[in-house]
Amino acid sequence: MKNNRIKDQHKAQTTTKTNRFQIAVAATPDIKDGYTHGLRALGAYSSKIKLPSHKKCDGSVDIDAHTEARHANSSRWDYCFGVNDEIYFVEVHPAYTGEVNTVIRKLQWLKTWLSTAAPQLNALRVKSRHPFYWIQSNGFHITKTSSQYRLAIQNKLKPVAVLDLTSDE
């Protein structure tokens, strides 16, 4: 009996601590079952995120997959992940001139969804920094002199090949 209590105490001490990101995900009905450790929700795209340390990652969610049933006809955003109690939202999408409006629609959907269906996730946004990123899936193909390029910049959505957060310690 005493041995079992010691094992239970050890198990409780070694389990991972729940973080604010994980709590916010659990409180969001659309994605409550979508939490994954590290950047696993991004699958192969996780290589497009550079973190100061993977130990600082609070977890990730595939927003698109977990909101598809409820928001089937919407232009949904792809992913979110937490780092040191801050949240980042990434859309992995082809960076073509003709896709700028699509990504902006997805951003508009995300902002509405955050304010109406995910207020706890929304509260994790860092006000001093823009948390929304467009990660190009196959190179940058937007004409820099186009109105679409200017529109992407105005919306703070210039596509990047890799989201590098290593200098954000």
Secondary structure, DSSP 4 states (H G I P E B T S, - for coil): -HHHHHHHHHHHHHSPPP-HHHHHHHT-TTTTT--BSTTGGGGGGGGGEE-S-GGGEEEEEEHHHHHTTTTTTS----EEEEETTEEEEEEEEEEEGGGHHHHHHHHHHHHHHHHHH-HHHHHTS-TTS--EEEEEEEEEE--TTSHHHHHHHHTT---BSSEE-TT--
